[in-house]
């Protein structure tokens, strides 16, 4: 009873003390408890008793070592805050991490003190717990020593990033090697909120178990059995799990990162948003064709006296800008995007024929242009769909989420080019997205936030309409191997380990020579296909589709009377649906001439083809909610109807001199005989049609089929692909295949050597093997943008995550956000910085699992609504005045 009263009095004293005093009192309280336990176990001669005695002695030593380091950081940490009302930077982060460690160790020491004499006390278990926190405190002392070095490097500038004369190698050389294993074992997630800790443990166990199957040999059944066994092993042995995770981050390549993160793209995971997410009326994948776009330059606001004169001269003064088509690393290719809307709106793609089946609301005033995160190498709009559904319902605006190309196959600047092109396409085609485009807001998290900043900068530089606001969540703005206090947090981050982060940045910013050579070959292959298509158009290759109900095209029909029976049969196999597809594959959704569009229904309905009239849709192909992303690319063979270049999925080896209709007929017959359609399973576990060569001539050896995950599939040429309805068994099978499929081993060592490294207890600097040079490009690292560009930035809201009542962040990208917000503030731009408690990097993906993460998502909605200038709670999304 007296002990409880003393604890209550101590708690009241801590609450009434200042921040610095609270920390010191916690340290002193833990030291007292440790000394009490030391005195008790001095008389215990058993092995576990001696180990407990030594662990508490070591814990006191490390606490005494940390106290002066904490006082030093407390003395200067406020100098680096964005604003006194928003305290947060990497220095504060480490102080909070230390405090979390002390609080958890204090609970453990108190529990040992209260239960050590009971018969049920398990000394063998708690000795490992105390030793784990002893190692943890030792590693945190090393981290605090590194913060002292960073303070010396940034004392004069006041920036969180040191100048280029200092490197990570120098930082780690001036201090001891950090023991990362203690962060991923028994102490895993100690710094996060309670609702996140079990999830982080589950993901860590899954990562360790997945690596066993990823790098092992054997069949799928043996791998699946091994996965179940190893997952149990890593759940029961935290030390083994920690060793595996740290060694994975140091030895595995970027392909492992992609494979593990793409587990969220499996077929089973694809169905989750439909069950646990908010219900939306529109959720379809659309394909944006790569065709020339021109946009008017933005005008500066005119005074009242000059408005009339400006209107009179508007026609003469209009200046148009050509928007570049994305061509880096592979040439022009269509871009996929996902359109999500809580309600169906007027003019929205695919909804013109639904007026009698459902309510059509007026066009929205706003549009949310979204880019997903994933370290530039993984994930998609589908993996972020859960919280996007909630945003669409709460904000009541359409959301266009871009599926940009991923590294390492598509390094910088490919993704930025696609995002900017999609943004320009959205500006020109707002009506197809169900919006008037009065307010367009860019939103993104992590890598997607970086791309949004680059998109806004490109809009400012070209002089076109800039976005009306930008929302950024845990955004990296300096893509470089530059040390900072917050970036050191990735040494203990379960979701973004140091090795993963550096390999993702390297894959995106510094592609290898092999990747560049592969991209060059792919571009040459696509260019050859483009040239073949141009030759077909130059020789007036066209077909006529007879139809009593609809005349699809009126072109000159090749005379087949002189052709052989085989040729006639081949031509007859190009039925009406096939020919409509060939004639319209590359027509723009905003083409001057309306064209029929082919749309694939959900695979659950059998992949049947509907022919939609021009009145119903002038758009590119779109897919309904939860359908497989297999779309039809538009290819125009009639130069009079569109000036779009033919790109790029029909792999043909066409003769250069087609001099007669007979040669043309023979060429098509040869092509149909040479290729048939097959299906394959992509990285996301989805079935998609591909061209399979049946026989190859010598001239065809130089053309290699390359239909990637982002490519758009051709439906058929000889016969349509018919696939049985997807069922639960196939989804489980495909998901299991993606988990247990054999994967390549990292270059530079054999499989046995790699397996040894993954299982070994290796102590080395985390900077090893991660030394690379990043170009100083402002589009890659917005932190380097000029004041001229940043001074034209729209209102910006930046959200990062912090931990606890201290508002101290635990995000490796925190210092990036703080420094970028400071730059905008110094240029008198409207910018705000929000801080959230107890959440990991990428918390938006856990909004349906964690209450704290869901609260963070609601704060995101609130900030986006402020940028959209709309209310966020609407009873009837389509009728209430002021809604967008």
Secondary structure as UniProt FT lines:
FT   HELIX           2..16
FT   HELIX           19..41
FT   TURN            42..43
FT   HELIX           47..76
FT   HELIX           77..80
FT   TURN            84..85
FT   HELIX           90..115
FT   TURN            116..117
FT   TURN            119..120
FT   HELIX           123..154
FT   TURN            155..157
FT   TURN            164..165
FT   HELIX           168..173
FT   HELIX           180..183
FT   TURN            184..191
FT   HELIX           194..215
FT   HELIX           220..236
FT   HELIX           238..251
FT   HELIX           254..261
FT   HELIX           262..265
FT   HELIX           267..276
FT   STRAND          282..288
FT   STRAND          293..296
FT   HELIX           304..312
FT   HELIX           314..317
FT   STRAND          320..323
FT   TURN            328..330
FT   STRAND          335..341
FT   TURN            346..347
FT   TURN            349..350
FT   TURN            352..353
FT   TURN            355..357
FT   STRAND          364..371
FT   TURN            375..377
FT   TURN            381..384
FT   HELIX           385..395
FT   STRAND          398..403
FT   TURN            407..410
FT   TURN            412..413
FT   HELIX           414..428
FT   HELIX           430..433
FT   STRAND          435..445
FT   HELIX           447..462
FT   STRAND          469..473
FT   HELIX           486..491
FT   HELIX           498..509
FT   HELIX           513..538
FT   TURN            539..540
FT   TURN            561..562
FT   HELIX           565..572
FT   HELIX           576..584
FT   TURN            589..590
FT   STRAND          597..600
FT   HELIX           603..605
FT   STRAND          609..612
FT   TURN            614..616
FT   STRAND          622..623
FT   TURN            625..626
FT   TURN            639..641
FT   HELIX           661..674
FT   STRAND          675..681
FT   TURN            683..684
FT   STRAND          687..693
FT   HELIX           698..702
FT   HELIX           728..740
FT   TURN            747..748
FT   HELIX           751..759
FT   TURN            766..769
FT   TURN            778..780
FT   HELIX           782..784
FT   HELIX           787..790
FT   TURN            791..792
FT   STRAND          796..803
FT   TURN            804..807
FT   STRAND          808..809
FT   TURN            812..813
FT   HELIX           814..826
FT   TURN            827..828
FT   STRAND          831..837
FT   TURN            841..842
FT   HELIX           843..846
FT   TURN            847..849
FT   HELIX           851..868
FT   TURN            877..879
FT   TURN            881..882
//
